């Protein structure tokens, strides 16, 4: 059974911030999550530039009109 317990590691000491549900001897795995104030670095994406397709396509005036194929369902 795996159980997660929060704690803080500082200067070689591990201080648990909550009581574990196990009272006997048990193997443990310690996972270091990193610094609290660390923010991920976002790289700018090289996608499509907004407005780059302006004037290159047109939408017909009857775009929102019902389709003839679906008239029998309406």
PDB file with SEQRES, HELIX, SHEET and CRYST1 records, atoms N, CA, C and O in Angstrom:
SEQRES   1 A   74  UNK UNK UNK UNK UNK UNK UNK UNK UNK UNK UNK UNK UNK          
SEQRES   2 A   74  UNK UNK UNK UNK UNK UNK UNK UNK UNK UNK UNK UNK UNK          
SEQRES   3 A   74  UNK UNK UNK UNK UNK UNK UNK UNK UNK UNK UNK UNK UNK          
SEQRES   4 A   74  UNK UNK UNK UNK UNK UNK UNK UNK UNK UNK UNK UNK UNK          
SEQRES   5 A   74  UNK UNK UNK UNK UNK UNK UNK UNK UNK UNK UNK UNK UNK          
SEQRES   6 A   74  UNK UNK UNK UNK UNK UNK UNK UNK UNK                          
HELIX    1 AA1 UNK A   68  UNK A   73  5                                   6    
SHEET    1 AA1 2 UNK A   7  UNK A  10  0                                        
SHEET    2 AA1 2 UNK A  13  UNK A  16 -1                                        
CRYST1    1.000    1.000    1.000  90.00  90.00  90.00 P 1           1          
ATOM      1  N   UNK A   1       0.850  -1.185   0.000  1.00  0.00           N  
ATOM      2  CA  UNK A   1       0.000   0.000   0.000  1.00  0.00           C  
ATOM      3  C   UNK A   1       0.892   1.243   0.000  1.00  0.00           C  
ATOM      4  O   UNK A   1       1.869   1.311   0.746  1.00  0.00           O  
ATOM      5  N   UNK A   2       0.555   2.213  -0.830  1.00  0.00           N  
ATOM      6  CA  UNK A   2       1.289   3.469  -0.893  1.00  0.00           C  
ATOM      7  C   UNK A   2       0.475   4.556  -0.208  1.00  0.00           C  
ATOM      8  O   UNK A   2      -0.738   4.656  -0.397  1.00  0.00           O  
ATOM      9  N   UNK A   3       1.153   5.360   0.582  1.00  0.00           N  
ATOM     10  CA  UNK A   3       0.503   6.471   1.272  1.00  0.00           C  
ATOM     11  C   UNK A   3       1.393   7.691   1.138  1.00  0.00           C  
ATOM     12  O   UNK A   3       2.605   7.593   1.327  1.00  0.00           O  
ATOM     13  N   UNK A   4       0.821   8.829   0.820  1.00  0.00           N  
ATOM     14  CA  UNK A   4       1.574  10.074   0.692  1.00  0.00           C  
ATOM     15  C   UNK A   4       1.430  10.887   1.971  1.00  0.00           C  
ATOM     16  O   UNK A   4       0.336  11.025   2.519  1.00  0.00           O  
ATOM     17  N   UNK A   5       2.553  11.422   2.434  1.00  0.00           N  
ATOM     18  CA  UNK A   5       2.570  12.264   3.627  1.00  0.00           C  
ATOM     19  C   UNK A   5       3.405  13.492   3.302  1.00  0.00           C  
ATOM     20  O   UNK A   5       4.501  13.361   2.757  1.00  0.00           O  
ATOM     21  N   UNK A   6       2.920  14.663   3.620  1.00  0.00           N  
ATOM     22  CA  UNK A   6       3.642  15.904   3.356  1.00  0.00           C  
ATOM     23  C   UNK A   6       4.709  16.141   4.414  1.00  0.00           C  
ATOM     24  O   UNK A   6       4.582  15.721   5.564  1.00  0.00           O  
ATOM     25  N   UNK A   7       5.754  16.820   3.992  1.00  0.00           N  
ATOM     26  CA  UNK A   7       6.819  17.166   4.908  1.00  0.00           C  
ATOM     27  C   UNK A   7       7.729  18.206   4.291  1.00  0.00           C  
ATOM     28  O   UNK A   7       7.565  18.588   3.132  1.00  0.00           O  
ATOM     29  N   UNK A   8       8.691  18.660   5.077  1.00  0.00           N  
ATOM     30  CA  UNK A   8       9.654  19.667   4.622  1.00  0.00           C  
ATOM     31  C   UNK A   8      11.053  19.142   4.905  1.00  0.00           C  
ATOM     32  O   UNK A   8      11.342  18.692   6.014  1.00  0.00           O  
ATOM     33  N   UNK A   9      11.921  19.201   3.901  1.00  0.00           N  
ATOM     34  CA  UNK A   9      13.316  18.800   4.043  1.00  0.00           C  
ATOM     35  C   UNK A   9      14.161  20.054   4.101  1.00  0.00           C  
ATOM     36  O   UNK A   9      14.117  20.891   3.199  1.00  0.00           O  
ATOM     37  N   UNK A  10      14.931  20.179   5.172  1.00  0.00           N  
ATOM     38  CA  UNK A  10      15.768  21.369   5.325  1.00  0.00           C  
ATOM     39  C   UNK A  10      17.001  21.022   6.144  1.00  0.00           C  
ATOM     40  O   UNK A  10      16.894  20.433   7.219  1.00  0.00           O  
ATOM     41  N   UNK A  11      18.158  21.384   5.640  1.00  0.00           N  
ATOM     42  CA  UNK A  11      19.442  21.176   6.319  1.00  0.00           C  
ATOM     43  C   UNK A  11      19.657  19.722   6.727  1.00  0.00           C  
ATOM     44  O   UNK A  11      20.151  19.458   7.823  1.00  0.00           O  
ATOM     45  N   UNK A  12      19.295  18.781   5.867  1.00  0.00           N  
ATOM     46  CA  UNK A  12      19.517  17.368   6.153  1.00  0.00           C  
ATOM     47  C   UNK A  12      18.467  16.722   7.034  1.00  0.00           C  
ATOM     48  O   UNK A  12      18.590  15.540   7.355  1.00  0.00           O  
ATOM     49  N   UNK A  13      17.450  17.447   7.432  1.00  0.00           N  
ATOM     50  CA  UNK A  13      16.391  16.904   8.287  1.00  0.00           C  
ATOM     51  C   UNK A  13      15.069  16.887   7.539  1.00  0.00           C  
ATOM     52  O   UNK A  13      14.753  17.807   6.784  1.00  0.00           O  
ATOM     53  N   UNK A  14      14.306  15.829   7.760  1.00  0.00           N  
ATOM     54  CA  UNK A  14      12.976  15.705   7.182  1.00  0.00           C  
ATOM     55  C   UNK A  14      11.960  15.850   8.301  1.00  0.00           C  
ATOM     56  O   UNK A  14      11.936  15.051   9.237  1.00  0.00           O  
ATOM     57  N   UNK A  15      11.123  16.874   8.200  1.00  0.00           N  
ATOM     58  CA  UNK A  15      10.095  17.139   9.209  1.00  0.00           C  
ATOM     59  C   UNK A  15       8.745  16.877   8.562  1.00  0.00           C  
ATOM     60  O   UNK A  15       8.372  17.546   7.597  1.00  0.00           O  
ATOM     61  N   UNK A  16       8.004  15.896   9.098  1.00  0.00           N  
ATOM     62  CA  UNK A  16       6.687  15.581   8.562  1.00  0.00           C  
ATOM     63  C   UNK A  16       5.679  16.583   9.093  1.00  0.00           C  
ATOM     64  O   UNK A  16       5.664  16.881  10.287  1.00  0.00           O  
ATOM     65  N   UNK A  17       4.835  17.104   8.210  1.00  0.00           N  
ATOM     66  CA  UNK A  17       3.828  18.081   8.622  1.00  0.00           C  
ATOM     67  C   UNK A  17       2.503  17.425   8.979  1.00  0.00           C  
ATOM     68  O   UNK A  17       1.560  18.107   9.378  1.00  0.00           O  
ATOM     69  N   UNK A  18       2.425  16.100   8.840  1.00  0.00           N  
ATOM     70  CA  UNK A  18       1.228  15.357   9.235  1.00  0.00           C  
ATOM     71  C   UNK A  18       1.665  13.976   9.703  1.00  0.00           C  
ATOM     72  O   UNK A  18       2.739  13.505   9.329  1.00  0.00           O  
ATOM     73  N   UNK A  19       0.851  13.332  10.509  1.00  0.00           N  
ATOM     74  CA  UNK A  19       1.186  12.018  11.047  1.00  0.00           C  
ATOM     75  C   UNK A  19       0.921  10.930  10.009  1.00  0.00           C  
ATOM     76  O   UNK A  19      -0.146  10.902   9.394  1.00  0.00           O  
ATOM     77  N   UNK A  20       1.897  10.028   9.812  1.00  0.00           N  
ATOM     78  CA  UNK A  20       1.668   8.921   8.884  1.00  0.00           C  
ATOM     79  C   UNK A  20       0.727   7.892   9.516  1.00  0.00           C  
ATOM     80  O   UNK A  20       0.689   7.762  10.739  1.00  0.00           O  
ATOM     81  N   UNK A  21      -0.032   7.160   8.694  1.00  0.00           N  
ATOM     82  CA  UNK A  21      -0.965   6.178   9.237  1.00  0.00           C  
ATOM     83  C   UNK A  21      -0.288   4.890   9.709  1.00  0.00           C  
ATOM     84  O   UNK A  21      -0.957   4.010  10.250  1.00  0.00           O  
ATOM     85  N   UNK A  22       1.018   4.765   9.515  1.00  0.00           N  
ATOM     86  CA  UNK A  22       1.753   3.554   9.878  1.00  0.00           C  
ATOM     87  C   UNK A  22       2.556   3.829  11.145  1.00  0.00           C  
ATOM     88  O   UNK A  22       3.254   4.840  11.231  1.00  0.00           O  
ATOM     89  N   UNK A  23       2.460   2.932  12.132  1.00  0.00           N  
ATOM     90  CA  UNK A  23       3.190   3.136  13.387  1.00  0.00           C  
ATOM     91  C   UNK A  23       4.431   2.270  13.473  1.00  0.00           C  
ATOM     92  O   UNK A  23       5.337   2.577  14.248  1.00  0.00           O  
ATOM     93  N   UNK A  24       4.498   1.193  12.698  1.00  0.00           N  
ATOM     94  CA  UNK A  24       5.645   0.297  12.740  1.00  0.00           C  
ATOM     95  C   UNK A  24       6.719   0.689  11.750  1.00  0.00           C  
ATOM     96  O   UNK A  24       6.691   1.766  11.154  1.00  0.00           O  
ATOM     97  N   UNK A  25       7.677  -0.229  11.591  1.00  0.00           N  
ATOM     98  CA  UNK A  25       8.781  -0.016  10.663  1.00  0.00           C  
ATOM     99  C   UNK A  25       8.276  -0.174   9.236  1.00  0.00           C  
ATOM    100  O   UNK A  25       7.482  -1.070   8.950  1.00  0.00           O  
ATOM    101  N   UNK A  26       8.736   0.695   8.340  1.00  0.00           N  
ATOM    102  CA  UNK A  26       8.281   0.656   6.957  1.00  0.00           C  
ATOM    103  C   UNK A  26       9.337   1.264   6.052  1.00  0.00           C  
ATOM    104  O   UNK A  26      10.081   2.155   6.460  1.00  0.00           O  
ATOM    105  N   UNK A  27       9.395   0.775   4.821  1.00  0.00           N  
ATOM    106  CA  UNK A  27      10.268   1.391   3.819  1.00  0.00           C  
ATOM    107  C   UNK A  27       9.615   2.679   3.345  1.00  0.00           C  
ATOM    108  O   UNK A  27       8.390   2.778   3.289  1.00  0.00           O  
ATOM    109  N   UNK A  28      10.434   3.664   3.006  1.00  0.00           N  
ATOM    110  CA  UNK A  28       9.906   4.934   2.516  1.00  0.00           C  
ATOM    111  C   UNK A  28      10.656   5.336   1.250  1.00  0.00           C  
ATOM    112  O   UNK A  28      11.792   4.922   1.023  1.00  0.00           O  
ATOM    113  N   UNK A  29       9.999   6.144   0.440  1.00  0.00           N  
ATOM    114  CA  UNK A  29      10.599   6.761  -0.737  1.00  0.00           C  
ATOM    115  C   UNK A  29      10.375   8.253  -0.589  1.00  0.00           C  
ATOM    116  O   UNK A  29       9.248   8.695  -0.362  1.00  0.00           O  
ATOM    117  N   UNK A  30      11.433   9.028  -0.715  1.00  0.00           N  
ATOM    118  CA  UNK A  30      11.331  10.480  -0.573  1.00  0.00           C  
ATOM    119  C   UNK A  30      11.397  11.094  -1.963  1.00  0.00           C  
ATOM    120  O   UNK A  30      12.315  10.814  -2.734  1.00  0.00           O  
ATOM    121  N   UNK A  31      10.425  11.923  -2.272  1.00  0.00           N  
ATOM    122  CA  UNK A  31      10.340  12.591  -3.569  1.00  0.00           C  
ATOM    123  C   UNK A  31      10.504  14.086  -3.341  1.00  0.00           C  
ATOM    124  O   UNK A  31       9.693  14.695  -2.643  1.00  0.00           O  
ATOM    125  N   UNK A  32      11.540  14.686  -3.917  1.00  0.00           N  
ATOM    126  CA  UNK A  32      11.774  16.115  -3.759  1.00  0.00           C  
ATOM    127  C   UNK A  32      11.032  16.867  -4.858  1.00  0.00           C  
ATOM    128  O   UNK A  32      11.270  16.633  -6.043  1.00  0.00           O  
ATOM    129  N   UNK A  33      10.138  17.762  -4.471  1.00  0.00           N  
ATOM    130  CA  UNK A  33       9.319  18.504  -5.422  1.00  0.00           C  
ATOM    131  C   UNK A  33       9.982  19.778  -5.905  1.00  0.00           C  
ATOM    132  O   UNK A  33       9.528  20.346  -6.898  1.00  0.00           O  
ATOM    133  N   UNK A  34      11.010  20.245  -5.270  1.00  0.00           N  
ATOM    134  CA  UNK A  34      11.693  21.453  -5.708  1.00  0.00           C  
ATOM    135  C   UNK A  34      11.351  22.642  -4.834  1.00  0.00           C  
ATOM    136  O   UNK A  34      10.631  22.522  -3.843  1.00  0.00           O  
ATOM    137  N   UNK A  35      11.875  23.779  -5.215  1.00  0.00           N  
ATOM    138  CA  UNK A  35      11.650  25.008  -4.464  1.00  0.00           C  
ATOM    139  C   UNK A  35      10.222  25.486  -4.631  1.00  0.00           C  
ATOM    140  O   UNK A  35       9.618  25.279  -5.684  1.00  0.00           O  
ATOM    141  N   UNK A  36       9.677  26.116  -3.614  1.00  0.00           N  
ATOM    142  CA  UNK A  36       8.305  26.603  -3.646  1.00  0.00           C  
ATOM    143  C   UNK A  36       8.147  27.824  -4.543  1.00  0.00           C  
ATOM    144  O   UNK A  36       7.109  27.973  -5.187  1.00  0.00           O  
ATOM    145  N   UNK A  37       9.145  28.698  -4.603  1.00  0.00           N  
ATOM    146  CA  UNK A  37       9.020  29.941  -5.360  1.00  0.00           C  
ATOM    147  C   UNK A  37       9.470  29.795  -6.817  1.00  0.00           C  
ATOM    148  O   UNK A  37       9.520  30.784  -7.549  1.00  0.00           O  
ATOM    149  N   UNK A  38       9.794  28.589  -7.236  1.00  0.00           N  
ATOM    150  CA  UNK A  38      10.254  28.367  -8.603  1.00  0.00           C  
ATOM    151  C   UNK A  38       9.073  28.415  -9.569  1.00  0.00           C  
ATOM    152  O   UNK A  38       8.075  27.722  -9.373  1.00  0.00           O  
ATOM    153  N   UNK A  39       9.189  29.230 -10.605  1.00  0.00           N  
ATOM    154  CA  UNK A  39       8.120  29.335 -11.596  1.00  0.00           C  
ATOM    155  C   UNK A  39       8.604  28.716 -12.904  1.00  0.00           C  
ATOM    156  O   UNK A  39       9.758  28.910 -13.287  1.00  0.00           O  
ATOM    157  N   UNK A  40       7.745  27.981 -13.589  1.00  0.00           N  
ATOM    158  CA  UNK A  40       8.169  27.376 -14.853  1.00  0.00           C  
ATOM    159  C   UNK A  40       8.405  28.437 -15.921  1.00  0.00           C  
ATOM    160  O   UNK A  40       7.688  29.436 -15.990  1.00  0.00           O  
ATOM    161  N   UNK A  41       9.398  28.211 -16.738  1.00  0.00           N  
ATOM    162  CA  UNK A  41       9.712  29.152 -17.819  1.00  0.00           C  
ATOM    163  C   UNK A  41       8.941  28.739 -19.063  1.00  0.00           C  
ATOM    164  O   UNK A  41       9.051  27.606 -19.531  1.00  0.00           O  
ATOM    165  N   UNK A  42       8.175  29.657 -19.579  1.00  0.00           N  
ATOM    166  CA  UNK A  42       7.403  29.396 -20.787  1.00  0.00           C  
ATOM    167  C   UNK A  42       8.145  29.960 -21.988  1.00  0.00           C  
ATOM    168  O   UNK A  42       8.528  31.130 -22.009  1.00  0.00           O  
ATOM    169  N   UNK A  43       8.337  29.113 -22.979  1.00  0.00           N  
ATOM    170  CA  UNK A  43       8.988  29.569 -24.200  1.00  0.00           C  
ATOM    171  C   UNK A  43       7.920  30.047 -25.178  1.00  0.00           C  
ATOM    172  O   UNK A  43       6.873  29.412 -25.306  1.00  0.00           O  
ATOM    173  N   UNK A  44       8.168  31.145 -25.859  1.00  0.00           N  
ATOM    174  CA  UNK A  44       7.171  31.613 -26.830  1.00  0.00           C  
ATOM    175  C   UNK A  44       7.003  30.587 -27.948  1.00  0.00           C  
ATOM    176  O   UNK A  44       7.977  30.042 -28.468  1.00  0.00           O  
ATOM    177  N   UNK A  45       5.755  30.343 -28.299  1.00  0.00           N  
ATOM    178  CA  UNK A  45       5.493  29.365 -29.359  1.00  0.00           C  
ATOM    179  C   UNK A  45       5.693  30.013 -30.725  1.00  0.00           C  
ATOM    180  O   UNK A  45       5.530  31.222 -30.892  1.00  0.00           O  
ATOM    181  N   UNK A  46       6.044  29.191 -31.675  1.00  0.00           N  
ATOM    182  CA  UNK A  46       6.257  29.677 -33.038  1.00  0.00           C  
ATOM    183  C   UNK A  46       5.070  29.246 -33.884  1.00  0.00           C  
ATOM    184  O   UNK A  46       5.228  28.504 -34.854  1.00  0.00           O  
ATOM    185  N   UNK A  47       3.890  29.708 -33.520  1.00  0.00           N  
ATOM    186  CA  UNK A  47       2.669  29.324 -34.221  1.00  0.00           C  
ATOM    187  C   UNK A  47       2.261  30.360 -35.250  1.00  0.00           C  
ATOM    188  O   UNK A  47       3.081  31.134 -35.743  1.00  0.00           O  
ATOM    189  N   UNK A  48       0.999  30.354 -35.553  1.00  0.00           N  
ATOM    190  CA  UNK A  48       0.441  31.280 -36.536  1.00  0.00           C  
ATOM    191  C   UNK A  48       0.283  32.654 -35.899  1.00  0.00           C  
ATOM    192  O   UNK A  48      -0.176  32.767 -34.763  1.00  0.00           O  
ATOM    193  N   UNK A  49       0.658  33.685 -36.623  1.00  0.00           N  
ATOM    194  CA  UNK A  49       0.510  35.050 -36.133  1.00  0.00           C  
ATOM    195  C   UNK A  49      -0.924  35.500 -36.369  1.00  0.00           C  
ATOM    196  O   UNK A  49      -1.470  35.307 -37.455  1.00  0.00           O  
ATOM    197  N   UNK A  50      -1.536  36.102 -35.347  1.00  0.00           N  
ATOM    198  CA  UNK A  50      -2.913  36.561 -35.460  1.00  0.00           C  
ATOM    199  C   UNK A  50      -3.057  37.560 -36.604  1.00  0.00           C  
ATOM    200  O   UNK A  50      -2.259  38.487 -36.743  1.00  0.00           O  
ATOM    201  N   UNK A  51      -4.081  37.356 -37.413  1.00  0.00           N  
ATOM    202  CA  UNK A  51      -4.344  38.248 -38.534  1.00  0.00           C  
ATOM    203  C   UNK A  51      -3.589  37.900 -39.797  1.00  0.00           C  
ATOM    204  O   UNK A  51      -3.711  38.605 -40.798  1.00  0.00           O  
ATOM    205  N   UNK A  52      -2.808  36.825 -39.777  1.00  0.00           N  
ATOM    206  CA  UNK A  52      -2.010  36.498 -40.961  1.00  0.00           C  
ATOM    207  C   UNK A  52      -2.861  35.976 -42.120  1.00  0.00           C  
ATOM    208  O   UNK A  52      -2.404  35.989 -43.263  1.00  0.00           O  
ATOM    209  N   UNK A  53      -4.090  35.516 -41.854  1.00  0.00           N  
ATOM    210  CA  UNK A  53      -4.975  35.036 -42.924  1.00  0.00           C  
ATOM    211  C   UNK A  53      -6.031  36.064 -43.313  1.00  0.00           C  
ATOM    212  O   UNK A  53      -6.943  35.749 -44.077  1.00  0.00           O  
ATOM    213  N   UNK A  54      -5.923  37.273 -42.803  1.00  0.00           N  
ATOM    214  CA  UNK A  54      -6.921  38.307 -43.094  1.00  0.00           C  
ATOM    215  C   UNK A  54      -6.958  38.597 -44.589  1.00  0.00           C  
ATOM    216  O   UNK A  54      -5.928  38.841 -45.217  1.00  0.00           O  
ATOM    217  N   UNK A  55      -8.175  38.564 -45.148  1.00  0.00           N  
ATOM    218  CA  UNK A  55      -8.362  38.860 -46.559  1.00  0.00           C  
ATOM    219  C   UNK A  55      -8.062  37.703 -47.490  1.00  0.00           C  
ATOM    220  O   UNK A  55      -8.194  37.855 -48.704  1.00  0.00           O  
ATOM    221  N   UNK A  56      -7.664  36.553 -46.971  1.00  0.00           N  
ATOM    222  CA  UNK A  56      -7.323  35.420 -47.821  1.00  0.00           C  
ATOM    223  C   UNK A  56      -8.464  34.422 -47.961  1.00  0.00           C  
ATOM    224  O   UNK A  56      -8.357  33.468 -48.731  1.00  0.00           O  
ATOM    225  N   UNK A  57      -9.549  34.629 -47.232  1.00  0.00           N  
ATOM    226  CA  UNK A  57     -10.702  33.739 -47.359  1.00  0.00           C  
ATOM    227  C   UNK A  57     -11.972  34.550 -47.150  1.00  0.00           C  
ATOM    228  O   UNK A  57     -11.947  35.625 -46.550  1.00  0.00           O  
ATOM    229  N   UNK A  58     -13.079  34.024 -47.653  1.00  0.00           N  
ATOM    230  CA  UNK A  58     -14.369  34.690 -47.476  1.00  0.00           C  
ATOM    231  C   UNK A  58     -15.394  33.673 -47.004  1.00  0.00           C  
ATOM    232  O   UNK A  58     -15.315  32.494 -47.347  1.00  0.00           O  
ATOM    233  N   UNK A  59     -16.347  34.131 -46.222  1.00  0.00           N  
ATOM    234  CA  UNK A  59     -17.443  33.294 -45.749  1.00  0.00           C  
ATOM    235  C   UNK A  59     -18.680  33.688 -46.535  1.00  0.00           C  
ATOM    236  O   UNK A  59     -19.021  34.870 -46.577  1.00  0.00           O  
ATOM    237  N   UNK A  60     -19.370  32.726 -47.166  1.00  0.00           N  
ATOM    238  CA  UNK A  60     -20.552  33.063 -47.966  1.00  0.00           C  
ATOM    239  C   UNK A  60     -21.664  33.646 -47.100  1.00  0.00           C  
ATOM    240  O   UNK A  60     -21.739  33.368 -45.903  1.00  0.00           O  
ATOM    241  N   UNK A  61     -22.525  34.455 -47.714  1.00  0.00           N  
ATOM    242  CA  UNK A  61     -23.620  35.103 -46.985  1.00  0.00           C  
ATOM    243  C   UNK A  61     -24.620  34.089 -46.436  1.00  0.00           C  
ATOM    244  O   UNK A  61     -25.257  34.350 -45.415  1.00  0.00           O  
ATOM    245  N   UNK A  62     -24.770  32.942 -47.088  1.00  0.00           N  
ATOM    246  CA  UNK A  62     -25.741  31.944 -46.641  1.00  0.00           C  
ATOM    247  C   UNK A  62     -25.111  30.873 -45.732  1.00  0.00           C  
ATOM    248  O   UNK A  62     -25.637  29.765 -45.629  1.00  0.00           O  
ATOM    249  N   UNK A  63     -24.024  31.190 -45.093  1.00  0.00           N  
ATOM    250  CA  UNK A  63     -23.296  30.222 -44.269  1.00  0.00           C  
ATOM    251  C   UNK A  63     -24.157  29.649 -43.144  1.00  0.00           C  
ATOM    252  O   UNK A  63     -24.071  28.454 -42.861  1.00  0.00           O  
ATOM    253  N   UNK A  64     -24.981  30.469 -42.500  1.00  0.00           N  
ATOM    254  CA  UNK A  64     -25.801  30.030 -41.374  1.00  0.00           C  
ATOM    255  C   UNK A  64     -27.179  29.528 -41.784  1.00  0.00           C  
ATOM    256  O   UNK A  64     -27.969  29.147 -40.920  1.00  0.00           O  
ATOM    257  N   UNK A  65     -27.485  29.517 -43.057  1.00  0.00           N  
ATOM    258  CA  UNK A  65     -28.778  29.005 -43.525  1.00  0.00           C  
ATOM    259  C   UNK A  65     -28.821  27.484 -43.361  1.00  0.00           C  
ATOM    260  O   UNK A  65     -27.781  26.828 -43.410  1.00  0.00           O  
ATOM    261  N   UNK A  66     -30.027  26.916 -43.164  1.00  0.00           N  
ATOM    262  CA  UNK A  66     -30.148  25.455 -43.035  1.00  0.00           C  
ATOM    263  C   UNK A  66     -29.692  24.751 -44.308  1.00  0.00           C  
ATOM    264  O   UNK A  66     -29.884  25.262 -45.411  1.00  0.00           O  
ATOM    265  N   UNK A  67     -29.092  23.587 -44.149  1.00  0.00           N  
ATOM    266  CA  UNK A  67     -28.644  22.798 -45.290  1.00  0.00           C  
ATOM    267  C   UNK A  67     -29.828  22.075 -45.920  1.00  0.00           C  
ATOM    268  O   UNK A  67     -30.720  21.610 -45.210  1.00  0.00           O  
ATOM    269  N   UNK A  68     -29.841  21.977 -47.235  1.00  0.00           N  
ATOM    270  CA  UNK A  68     -30.925  21.293 -47.935  1.00  0.00           C  
ATOM    271  C   UNK A  68     -30.979  19.812 -47.559  1.00  0.00           C  
ATOM    272  O   UNK A  68     -32.064  19.233 -47.512  1.00  0.00           O  
ATOM    273  N   UNK A  69     -29.845  19.200 -47.295  1.00  0.00           N  
ATOM    274  CA  UNK A  69     -29.808  17.779 -46.942  1.00  0.00           C  
ATOM    275  C   UNK A  69     -30.509  17.496 -45.616  1.00  0.00           C  
ATOM    276  O   UNK A  69     -30.970  16.375 -45.401  1.00  0.00           O  
ATOM    277  N   UNK A  70     -30.599  18.472 -44.728  1.00  0.00           N  
ATOM    278  CA  UNK A  70     -31.187  18.265 -43.406  1.00  0.00           C  
ATOM    279  C   UNK A  70     -32.580  18.861 -43.276  1.00  0.00           C  
ATOM    280  O   UNK A  70     -33.136  18.881 -42.178  1.00  0.00           O  
ATOM    281  N   UNK A  71     -33.157  19.349 -44.370  1.00  0.00           N  
ATOM    282  CA  UNK A  71     -34.465  20.008 -44.323  1.00  0.00           C  
ATOM    283  C   UNK A  71     -35.571  19.082 -43.811  1.00  0.00           C  
ATOM    284  O   UNK A  71     -36.496  19.543 -43.142  1.00  0.00           O  
ATOM    285  N   UNK A  72     -35.488  17.790 -44.113  1.00  0.00           N  
ATOM    286  CA  UNK A  72     -36.535  16.854 -43.696  1.00  0.00           C  
ATOM    287  C   UNK A  72     -36.550  16.635 -42.181  1.00  0.00           C  
ATOM    288  O   UNK A  72     -37.561  16.175 -41.652  1.00  0.00           O  
ATOM    289  N   UNK A  73     -35.480  16.943 -41.476  1.00  0.00           N  
ATOM    290  CA  UNK A  73     -35.425  16.781 -40.026  1.00  0.00           C  
ATOM    291  C   UNK A  73     -35.917  18.009 -39.283  1.00  0.00           C  
ATOM    292  O   UNK A  73     -36.091  17.953 -38.065  1.00  0.00           O  
ATOM    293  N   UNK A  74     -36.146  19.108 -39.968  1.00  0.00           N  
ATOM    294  CA  UNK A  74     -36.554  20.347 -39.312  1.00  0.00           C  
ATOM    295  C   UNK A  74     -38.052  20.512 -39.325  1.00  0.00           C  
ATOM    296  O   UNK A  74     -38.568  21.505 -38.812  1.00  0.00           O  
TER     297      UNK A  74                                                      
END                                                                             
